[in-house]
Amino acid sequence: MAWQLSEPPKAEADSFAAKDWLYQVWKFLKFGSNTTAVSVDYSAKMEDKYILMSCAGGARSVTLPFATGNRGKEIIIKKTEASGNAVTATPRGTETIDGAASASTAVRATPIRLVSDNSNWHLW
């Protein structure tokens, strides 16, 4: 037996559900799903979603935007070539990535997927 919702959930205009839904729509419109390809150290922008990083010329870093105030923001960094050089994601200020100062990969096509909890970044 399949479970079905007979009608959409009702939410008052000031309820959490209504505000969260509007926030999710706003977040999509504001942040979109932009792809940026780079081969130098890079400071990610809030509109970045996917960052394709070539480390052929040496180790590279991506400085993340602030997690604070950006709950649900997702950034995915993918190394695009097979050199042994690493790409490292580094948060700003005192923010962390799962409690660490950074996250990195030296393996081609291995993404660093990060999500903000509104105060720090988390690997996903």
CNS distance restraints for C-alpha pairs under 8 A (distance, minus, plus):
assign (resid  11 and name CA) (resid  15 and name CA) 6.05 0.50 0.50
assign (resid  11 and name CA) (resid  17 and name CA) 6.25 0.50 0.50
assign (resid  11 and name CA) (resid  18 and name CA) 5.81 0.50 0.50
assign (resid  12 and name CA) (resid  18 and name CA) 6.76 0.50 0.50
assign (resid  13 and name CA) (resid  18 and name CA) 5.91 0.50 0.50
assign (resid  13 and name CA) (resid  19 and name CA) 7.51 0.50 0.50
assign (resid  14 and name CA) (resid  18 and name CA) 6.66 0.50 0.50
assign (resid  14 and name CA) (resid  19 and name CA) 6.70 0.50 0.50
assign (resid  15 and name CA) (resid  19 and name CA) 6.26 0.50 0.50
assign (resid  16 and name CA) (resid  20 and name CA) 5.84 0.50 0.50
assign (resid  17 and name CA) (resid  21 and name CA) 6.08 0.50 0.50
assign (resid  18 and name CA) (resid  22 and name CA) 6.21 0.50 0.50
assign (resid  19 and name CA) (resid  23 and name CA) 6.01 0.50 0.50
assign (resid  20 and name CA) (resid  24 and name CA) 6.13 0.50 0.50
assign (resid  21 and name CA) (resid  25 and name CA) 6.37 0.50 0.50
assign (resid  22 and name CA) (resid  26 and name CA) 6.06 0.50 0.50
assign (resid  23 and name CA) (resid  27 and name CA) 5.90 0.50 0.50
assign (resid  24 and name CA) (resid  28 and name CA) 6.26 0.50 0.50
assign (resid  25 and name CA) (resid  29 and name CA) 6.27 0.50 0.50
assign (resid  26 and name CA) (resid  30 and name CA) 5.93 0.50 0.50
assign (resid  27 and name CA) (resid  31 and name CA) 5.65 0.50 0.50
assign (resid  27 and name CA) (resid  32 and name CA) 7.46 0.50 0.50
assign (resid  27 and name CA) (resid  73 and name CA) 7.88 0.50 0.50
assign (resid  28 and name CA) (resid  32 and name CA) 4.91 0.50 0.50
assign (resid  28 and name CA) (resid  33 and name CA) 7.73 0.50 0.50
assign (resid  30 and name CA) (resid  47 and name CA) 7.00 0.50 0.50
assign (resid  31 and name CA) (resid  46 and name CA) 6.30 0.50 0.50
assign (resid  31 and name CA) (resid  47 and name CA) 4.44 0.50 0.50
assign (resid  31 and name CA) (resid  48 and name CA) 7.00 0.50 0.50
assign (resid  31 and name CA) (resid  49 and name CA) 7.42 0.50 0.50
assign (resid  31 and name CA) (resid  73 and name CA) 7.89 0.50 0.50
assign (resid  32 and name CA) (resid  47 and name CA) 6.43 0.50 0.50
assign (resid  32 and name CA) (resid  48 and name CA) 7.87 0.50 0.50
assign (resid  32 and name CA) (resid  49 and name CA) 7.36 0.50 0.50
assign (resid  33 and name CA) (resid  47 and name CA) 7.43 0.50 0.50
assign (resid  33 and name CA) (resid  48 and name CA) 6.89 0.50 0.50
assign (resid  33 and name CA) (resid  49 and name CA) 5.19 0.50 0.50
assign (resid  33 and name CA) (resid  50 and name CA) 7.17 0.50 0.50
assign (resid  34 and name CA) (resid  47 and name CA) 6.42 0.50 0.50
assign (resid  34 and name CA) (resid  48 and name CA) 5.17 0.50 0.50
assign (resid  34 and name CA) (resid  49 and name CA) 5.25 0.50 0.50
assign (resid  34 and name CA) (resid  50 and name CA) 6.25 0.50 0.50
assign (resid  35 and name CA) (resid  48 and name CA) 6.37 0.50 0.50
assign (resid  35 and name CA) (resid  49 and name CA) 6.12 0.50 0.50
assign (resid  35 and name CA) (resid  50 and name CA) 4.59 0.50 0.50
assign (resid  35 and name CA) (resid  51 and name CA) 5.86 0.50 0.50
assign (resid  35 and name CA) (resid  52 and name CA) 7.40 0.50 0.50
assign (resid  36 and name CA) (resid  48 and name CA) 6.82 0.50 0.50
assign (resid  36 and name CA) (resid  50 and name CA) 6.22 0.50 0.50
assign (resid  36 and name CA) (resid  51 and name CA) 4.89 0.50 0.50
assign (resid  36 and name CA) (resid  52 and name CA) 6.11 0.50 0.50
assign (resid  37 and name CA) (resid  51 and name CA) 5.84 0.50 0.50
assign (resid  37 and name CA) (resid  52 and name CA) 4.55 0.50 0.50
assign (resid  37 and name CA) (resid  53 and name CA) 6.02 0.50 0.50
assign (resid  37 and name CA) (resid  54 and name CA) 7.89 0.50 0.50
assign (resid  38 and name CA) (resid  42 and name CA) 7.36 0.50 0.50
assign (resid  38 and name CA) (resid  51 and name CA) 7.37 0.50 0.50
assign (resid  38 and name CA) (resid  52 and name CA) 6.25 0.50 0.50
assign (resid  38 and name CA) (resid  53 and name CA) 5.17 0.50 0.50
assign (resid  38 and name CA) (resid  54 and name CA) 6.36 0.50 0.50
assign (resid  39 and name CA) (resid  53 and name CA) 5.63 0.50 0.50
assign (resid  39 and name CA) (resid  54 and name CA) 4.64 0.50 0.50
assign (resid  39 and name CA) (resid  55 and name CA) 6.14 0.50 0.50
assign (resid  39 and name CA) (resid  56 and name CA) 7.67 0.50 0.50
assign (resid  39 and name CA) (resid  57 and name CA) 7.60 0.50 0.50
assign (resid  39 and name CA) (resid  60 and name CA) 7.63 0.50 0.50
assign (resid  40 and name CA) (resid  53 and name CA) 7.93 0.50 0.50
assign (resid  40 and name CA) (resid  54 and name CA) 7.75 0.50 0.50
assign (resid  40 and name CA) (resid  55 and name CA) 7.72 0.50 0.50
assign (resid  40 and name CA) (resid  60 and name CA) 6.21 0.50 0.50
assign (resid  40 and name CA) (resid  61 and name CA) 7.79 0.50 0.50
assign (resid  41 and name CA) (resid  60 and name CA) 5.16 0.50 0.50
assign (resid  41 and name CA) (resid  61 and name CA) 4.91 0.50 0.50
assign (resid  41 and name CA) (resid  62 and name CA) 5.94 0.50 0.50
assign (resid  42 and name CA) (resid  61 and name CA) 6.38 0.50 0.50
assign (resid  42 and name CA) (resid  62 and name CA) 4.84 0.50 0.50
assign (resid  42 and name CA) (resid  63 and name CA) 6.29 0.50 0.50
assign (resid  43 and name CA) (resid  62 and name CA) 5.63 0.50 0.50
assign (resid  43 and name CA) (resid  63 and name CA) 4.61 0.50 0.50
assign (resid  43 and name CA) (resid  64 and name CA) 6.31 0.50 0.50
assign (resid  43 and name CA) (resid  65 and name CA) 7.43 0.50 0.50
assign (resid  44 and name CA) (resid  48 and name CA) 6.31 0.50 0.50
assign (resid  44 and name CA) (resid  62 and name CA) 6.50 0.50 0.50
assign (resid  44 and name CA) (resid  63 and name CA) 5.94 0.50 0.50
assign (resid  44 and name CA) (resid  64 and name CA) 5.27 0.50 0.50
assign (resid  44 and name CA) (resid  65 and name CA) 5.88 0.50 0.50
assign (resid  45 and name CA) (resid  64 and name CA) 7.60 0.50 0.50
assign (resid  45 and name CA) (resid  65 and name CA) 6.09 0.50 0.50
assign (resid  46 and name CA) (resid  65 and name CA) 6.26 0.50 0.50
assign (resid  48 and name CA) (resid  75 and name CA) 6.89 0.50 0.50
assign (resid  49 and name CA) (resid  74 and name CA) 6.33 0.50 0.50
assign (resid  49 and name CA) (resid  75 and name CA) 4.69 0.50 0.50
assign (resid  49 and name CA) (resid  76 and name CA) 6.15 0.50 0.50
assign (resid  50 and name CA) (resid  75 and name CA) 5.97 0.50 0.50
assign (resid  50 and name CA) (resid  76 and name CA) 4.89 0.50 0.50
assign (resid  50 and name CA) (resid  77 and name CA) 6.00 0.50 0.50
assign (resid  50 and name CA) (resid  78 and name CA) 7.67 0.50 0.50
assign (resid  51 and name CA) (resid  75 and name CA) 7.54 0.50 0.50
assign (resid  51 and name CA) (resid  76 and name CA) 6.15 0.50 0.50
assign (resid  51 and name CA) (resid  77 and name CA) 4.68 0.50 0.50
assign (resid  51 and name CA) (resid  78 and name CA) 6.24 0.50 0.50
assign (resid  52 and name CA) (resid  77 and name CA) 6.04 0.50 0.50
assign (resid  52 and name CA) (resid  78 and name CA) 5.05 0.50 0.50
assign (resid  52 and name CA) (resid  79 and name CA) 6.13 0.50 0.50
assign (resid  52 and name CA) (resid  80 and name CA) 6.20 0.50 0.50
assign (resid  53 and name CA) (resid  60 and name CA) 7.95 0.50 0.50
assign (resid  53 and name CA) (resid  77 and name CA) 6.98 0.50 0.50
assign (resid  53 and name CA) (resid  78 and name CA) 5.99 0.50 0.50
assign (resid  53 and name CA) (resid  79 and name CA) 4.93 0.50 0.50
assign (resid  53 and name CA) (resid  80 and name CA) 5.79 0.50 0.50
assign (resid  53 and name CA) (resid  87 and name CA) 7.31 0.50 0.50
assign (resid  54 and name CA) (resid  79 and name CA) 5.96 0.50 0.50
assign (resid  54 and name CA) (resid  80 and name CA) 5.33 0.50 0.50
assign (resid  54 and name CA) (resid  81 and name CA) 5.94 0.50 0.50
assign (resid  55 and name CA) (resid  59 and name CA) 5.61 0.50 0.50
assign (resid  55 and name CA) (resid  60 and name CA) 5.95 0.50 0.50
assign (resid  55 and name CA) (resid  79 and name CA) 7.19 0.50 0.50
assign (resid  55 and name CA) (resid  80 and name CA) 7.78 0.50 0.50
assign (resid  55 and name CA) (resid  81 and name CA) 6.95 0.50 0.50
assign (resid  55 and name CA) (resid  83 and name CA) 6.81 0.50 0.50
assign (resid  55 and name CA) (resid  85 and name CA) 5.71 0.50 0.50
assign (resid  55 and name CA) (resid  86 and name CA) 6.69 0.50 0.50
assign (resid  55 and name CA) (resid  87 and name CA) 6.77 0.50 0.50
assign (resid  56 and name CA) (resid  81 and name CA) 6.82 0.50 0.50
assign (resid  56 and name CA) (resid  82 and name CA) 7.83 0.50 0.50
assign (resid  56 and name CA) (resid  83 and name CA) 5.76 0.50 0.50
assign (resid  56 and name CA) (resid  85 and name CA) 7.03 0.50 0.50
assign (resid  58 and name CA) (resid  85 and name CA) 5.62 0.50 0.50
assign (resid  58 and name CA) (resid  86 and name CA) 7.78 0.50 0.50
assign (resid  59 and name CA) (resid  85 and name CA) 4.73 0.50 0.50
assign (resid  59 and name CA) (resid  86 and name CA) 4.96 0.50 0.50
assign (resid  59 and name CA) (resid  87 and name CA) 5.92 0.50 0.50
assign (resid  60 and name CA) (resid  85 and name CA) 7.68 0.50 0.50
assign (resid  60 and name CA) (resid  86 and name CA) 6.42 0.50 0.50
assign (resid  60 and name CA) (resid  87 and name CA) 4.79 0.50 0.50
assign (resid  60 and name CA) (resid  88 and name CA) 6.39 0.50 0.50
assign (resid  61 and name CA) (resid  87 and name CA) 5.37 0.50 0.50
assign (resid  61 and name CA) (resid  88 and name CA) 4.60 0.50 0.50
assign (resid  61 and name CA) (resid  89 and name CA) 5.84 0.50 0.50
assign (resid  61 and name CA) (resid  90 and name CA) 7.13 0.50 0.50
assign (resid  62 and name CA) (resid  87 and name CA) 7.32 0.50 0.50
assign (resid  62 and name CA) (resid  88 and name CA) 6.10 0.50 0.50
assign (resid  62 and name CA) (resid  89 and name CA) 4.82 0.50 0.50
assign (resid  62 and name CA) (resid  90 and name CA) 6.16 0.50 0.50
assign (resid  63 and name CA) (resid  89 and name CA) 5.97 0.50 0.50
assign (resid  63 and name CA) (resid  90 and name CA) 4.87 0.50 0.50
assign (resid  63 and name CA) (resid  91 and name CA) 5.87 0.50 0.50
assign (resid  63 and name CA) (resid  92 and name CA) 6.90 0.50 0.50
assign (resid  64 and name CA) (resid  89 and name CA) 6.70 0.50 0.50
assign (resid  64 and name CA) (resid  90 and name CA) 5.92 0.50 0.50
assign (resid  64 and name CA) (resid  91 and name CA) 4.94 0.50 0.50
assign (resid  64 and name CA) (resid  92 and name CA) 6.43 0.50 0.50
assign (resid  65 and name CA) (resid  91 and name CA) 7.00 0.50 0.50
assign (resid  65 and name CA) (resid  92 and name CA) 6.76 0.50 0.50
assign (resid  66 and name CA) (resid  70 and name CA) 7.32 0.50 0.50
assign (resid  66 and name CA) (resid  91 and name CA) 7.03 0.50 0.50
assign (resid  66 and name CA) (resid  92 and name CA) 5.97 0.50 0.50
assign (resid  66 and name CA) (resid  95 and name CA) 7.79 0.50 0.50
assign (resid  67 and name CA) (resid  71 and name CA) 6.95 0.50 0.50
assign (resid  67 and name CA) (resid  73 and name CA) 7.62 0.50 0.50
assign (resid  67 and name CA) (resid  91 and name CA) 7.95 0.50 0.50
assign (resid  67 and name CA) (resid  95 and name CA) 7.35 0.50 0.50
assign (resid  67 and name CA) (resid 116 and name CA) 5.12 0.50 0.50
assign (resid  67 and name CA) (resid 117 and name CA) 6.99 0.50 0.50
assign (resid  67 and name CA) (resid 118 and name CA) 5.37 0.50 0.50
assign (resid  67 and name CA) (resid 119 and name CA) 5.28 0.50 0.50
assign (resid  67 and name CA) (resid 120 and name CA) 5.26 0.50 0.50
assign (resid  67 and name CA) (resid 121 and name CA) 6.16 0.50 0.50
assign (resid  68 and name CA) (resid 116 and name CA) 7.65 0.50 0.50
assign (resid  68 and name CA) (resid 117 and name CA) 7.80 0.50 0.50
assign (resid  68 and name CA) (resid 118 and name CA) 4.51 0.50 0.50
assign (resid  68 and name CA) (resid 119 and name CA) 4.25 0.50 0.50
assign (resid  68 and name CA) (resid 120 and name CA) 6.70 0.50 0.50
assign (resid  69 and name CA) (resid 118 and name CA) 5.20 0.50 0.50
assign (resid  69 and name CA) (resid 119 and name CA) 7.11 0.50 0.50
assign (resid  70 and name CA) (resid 116 and name CA) 6.40 0.50 0.50
assign (resid  70 and name CA) (resid 117 and name CA) 7.54 0.50 0.50
assign (resid  70 and name CA) (resid 118 and name CA) 5.25 0.50 0.50
assign (resid  71 and name CA) (resid 115 and name CA) 7.91 0.50 0.50
assign (resid  71 and name CA) (resid 116 and name CA) 5.15 0.50 0.50
assign (resid  71 and name CA) (resid 117 and name CA) 4.90 0.50 0.50
assign (resid  71 and name CA) (resid 118 and name CA) 4.09 0.50 0.50
assign (resid  71 and name CA) (resid 119 and name CA) 7.74 0.50 0.50
assign (resid  72 and name CA) (resid 115 and name CA) 5.94 0.50 0.50
assign (resid  72 and name CA) (resid 116 and name CA) 5.24 0.50 0.50
assign (resid  72 and name CA) (resid 117 and name CA) 6.21 0.50 0.50
assign (resid  72 and name CA) (resid 118 and name CA) 7.33 0.50 0.50
assign (resid  73 and name CA) (resid 115 and name CA) 5.62 0.50 0.50
assign (resid  73 and name CA) (resid 116 and name CA) 5.35 0.50 0.50
assign (resid  74 and name CA) (resid 113 and name CA) 7.28 0.50 0.50
assign (resid  74 and name CA) (resid 114 and name CA) 5.57 0.50 0.50
assign (resid  74 and name CA) (resid 115 and name CA) 4.45 0.50 0.50
assign (resid  74 and name CA) (resid 116 and name CA) 6.60 0.50 0.50
assign (resid  75 and name CA) (resid 113 and name CA) 6.00 0.50 0.50
assign (resid  75 and name CA) (resid 114 and name CA) 5.27 0.50 0.50
assign (resid  75 and name CA) (resid 115 and name CA) 6.60 0.50 0.50
assign (resid  76 and name CA) (resid 111 and name CA) 6.33 0.50 0.50
assign (resid  76 and name CA) (resid 112 and name CA) 5.62 0.50 0.50
assign (resid  76 and name CA) (resid 113 and name CA) 4.35 0.50 0.50
assign (resid  76 and name CA) (resid 114 and name CA) 6.16 0.50 0.50
assign (resid  77 and name CA) (resid  89 and name CA) 7.99 0.50 0.50
assign (resid  77 and name CA) (resid 111 and name CA) 5.38 0.50 0.50
assign (resid  77 and name CA) (resid 112 and name CA) 5.03 0.50 0.50
assign (resid  77 and name CA) (resid 113 and name CA) 6.40 0.50 0.50
assign (resid  78 and name CA) (resid 108 and name CA) 7.71 0.50 0.50
assign (resid  78 and name CA) (resid 109 and name CA) 5.80 0.50 0.50
assign (resid  78 and name CA) (resid 110 and name CA) 5.98 0.50 0.50
assign (resid  78 and name CA) (resid 111 and name CA) 4.29 0.50 0.50
assign (resid  78 and name CA) (resid 112 and name CA) 6.39 0.50 0.50
assign (resid  79 and name CA) (resid  87 and name CA) 6.82 0.50 0.50
assign (resid  79 and name CA) (resid 105 and name CA) 7.62 0.50 0.50
assign (resid  79 and name CA) (resid 106 and name CA) 7.44 0.50 0.50
assign (resid  79 and name CA) (resid 107 and name CA) 6.97 0.50 0.50
assign (resid  79 and name CA) (resid 108 and name CA) 5.18 0.50 0.50
assign (resid  79 and name CA) (resid 109 and name CA) 5.34 0.50 0.50
assign (resid  79 and name CA) (resid 110 and name CA) 6.37 0.50 0.50
assign (resid  79 and name CA) (resid 111 and name CA) 6.74 0.50 0.50
assign (resid  80 and name CA) (resid 108 and name CA) 5.67 0.50 0.50
assign (resid  80 and name CA) (resid 109 and name CA) 5.74 0.50 0.50
assign (resid  81 and name CA) (resid 108 and name CA) 5.33 0.50 0.50
assign (resid  81 and name CA) (resid 109 and name CA) 7.46 0.50 0.50
assign (resid  82 and name CA) (resid 107 and name CA) 6.91 0.50 0.50
assign (resid  82 and name CA) (resid 108 and name CA) 5.10 0.50 0.50
assign (resid  83 and name CA) (resid 106 and name CA) 7.65 0.50 0.50
assign (resid  83 and name CA) (resid 108 and name CA) 7.71 0.50 0.50
assign (resid  84 and name CA) (resid 106 and name CA) 5.71 0.50 0.50
assign (resid  84 and name CA) (resid 107 and name CA) 7.28 0.50 0.50
assign (resid  85 and name CA) (resid 106 and name CA) 5.51 0.50 0.50
assign (resid  86 and name CA) (resid 104 and name CA) 6.44 0.50 0.50
assign (resid  86 and name CA) (resid 105 and name CA) 5.32 0.50 0.50
assign (resid  86 and name CA) (resid 106 and name CA) 3.93 0.50 0.50
assign (resid  86 and name CA) (resid 107 and name CA) 7.50 0.50 0.50
assign (resid  87 and name CA) (resid 104 and name CA) 5.50 0.50 0.50
assign (resid  87 and name CA) (resid 105 and name CA) 5.67 0.50 0.50
assign (resid  87 and name CA) (resid 106 and name CA) 6.35 0.50 0.50
assign (resid  88 and name CA) (resid 102 and name CA) 6.64 0.50 0.50
assign (resid  88 and name CA) (resid 103 and name CA) 5.63 0.50 0.50
assign (resid  88 and name CA) (resid 104 and name CA) 4.10 0.50 0.50
assign (resid  88 and name CA) (resid 105 and name CA) 6.69 0.50 0.50
assign (resid  89 and name CA) (resid 102 and name CA) 5.57 0.50 0.50
assign (resid  89 and name CA) (resid 103 and name CA) 5.24 0.50 0.50
assign (resid  89 and name CA) (resid 104 and name CA) 6.03 0.50 0.50
assign (resid  89 and name CA) (resid 112 and name CA) 7.81 0.50 0.50
assign (resid  90 and name CA) (resid  97 and name CA) 7.91 0.50 0.50
assign (resid  90 and name CA) (resid 101 and name CA) 6.70 0.50 0.50
assign (resid  90 and name CA) (resid 102 and name CA) 4.74 0.50 0.50
assign (resid  90 and name CA) (resid 103 and name CA) 6.88 0.50 0.50
assign (resid  91 and name CA) (resid  95 and name CA) 5.72 0.50 0.50
assign (resid  91 and name CA) (resid  96 and name CA) 6.02 0.50 0.50
assign (resid  91 and name CA) (resid  97 and name CA) 7.05 0.50 0.50
assign (resid  91 and name CA) (resid 101 and name CA) 7.21 0.50 0.50
assign (resid  91 and name CA) (resid 102 and name CA) 6.81 0.50 0.50
assign (resid  91 and name CA) (resid 121 and name CA) 7.55 0.50 0.50
assign (resid  95 and name CA) (resid 101 and name CA) 7.78 0.50 0.50
assign (resid  95 and name CA) (resid 119 and name CA) 6.87 0.50 0.50
assign (resid  95 and name CA) (resid 120 and name CA) 5.15 0.50 0.50
assign (resid  95 and name CA) (resid 121 and name CA) 7.32 0.50 0.50
assign (resid  96 and name CA) (resid 100 and name CA) 5.34 0.50 0.50
assign (resid  96 and name CA) (resid 101 and name CA) 5.31 0.50 0.50
assign (resid  96 and name CA) (resid 102 and name CA) 6.95 0.50 0.50
assign (resid  96 and name CA) (resid 120 and name CA) 5.40 0.50 0.50
assign (resid  96 and name CA) (resid 121 and name CA) 6.01 0.50 0.50
assign (resid  97 and name CA) (resid 101 and name CA) 6.29 0.50 0.50
assign (resid  97 and name CA) (resid 102 and name CA) 5.93 0.50 0.50
assign (resid  97 and name CA) (resid 103 and name CA) 6.80 0.50 0.50
assign (resid  97 and name CA) (resid 114 and name CA) 8.00 0.50 0.50
assign (resid  97 and name CA) (resid 120 and name CA) 6.38 0.50 0.50
assign (resid  97 and name CA) (resid 121 and name CA) 4.62 0.50 0.50
assign (resid  97 and name CA) (resid 122 and name CA) 5.21 0.50 0.50
assign (resid  97 and name CA) (resid 123 and name CA) 6.79 0.50 0.50
assign (resid  98 and name CA) (resid 120 and name CA) 7.63 0.50 0.50
assign (resid  98 and name CA) (resid 121 and name CA) 6.42 0.50 0.50
assign (resid  98 and name CA) (resid 122 and name CA) 4.96 0.50 0.50
assign (resid  98 and name CA) (resid 123 and name CA) 6.52 0.50 0.50
assign (resid 103 and name CA) (resid 112 and name CA) 7.42 0.50 0.50
assign (resid 104 and name CA) (resid 112 and name CA) 7.21 0.50 0.50
assign (resid 105 and name CA) (resid 110 and name CA) 6.92 0.50 0.50
assign (resid 105 and name CA) (resid 111 and name CA) 7.74 0.50 0.50
assign (resid 105 and name CA) (resid 112 and name CA) 7.38 0.50 0.50
assign (resid 112 and name CA) (resid 123 and name CA) 7.04 0.50 0.50
assign (resid 113 and name CA) (resid 123 and name CA) 5.65 0.50 0.50
assign (resid 113 and name CA) (resid 124 and name CA) 5.45 0.50 0.50
assign (resid 114 and name CA) (resid 121 and name CA) 6.00 0.50 0.50
assign (resid 114 and name CA) (resid 122 and name CA) 5.34 0.50 0.50
assign (resid 114 and name CA) (resid 123 and name CA) 4.76 0.50 0.50
assign (resid 114 and name CA) (resid 124 and name CA) 5.82 0.50 0.50
assign (resid 115 and name CA) (resid 121 and name CA) 5.48 0.50 0.50
assign (resid 115 and name CA) (resid 122 and name CA) 5.26 0.50 0.50
assign (resid 115 and name CA) (resid 123 and name CA) 6.62 0.50 0.50
assign (resid 115 and name CA) (resid 124 and name CA) 6.75 0.50 0.50
assign (resid 116 and name CA) (resid 120 and name CA) 5.72 0.50 0.50
assign (resid 116 and name CA) (resid 121 and name CA) 4.54 0.50 0.50
assign (resid 116 and name CA) (resid 122 and name CA) 6.30 0.50 0.50
assign (resid 117 and name CA) (resid 121 and name CA) 6.40 0.50 0.50
assign (resid 117 and name CA) (resid 122 and name CA) 7.38 0.50 0.50
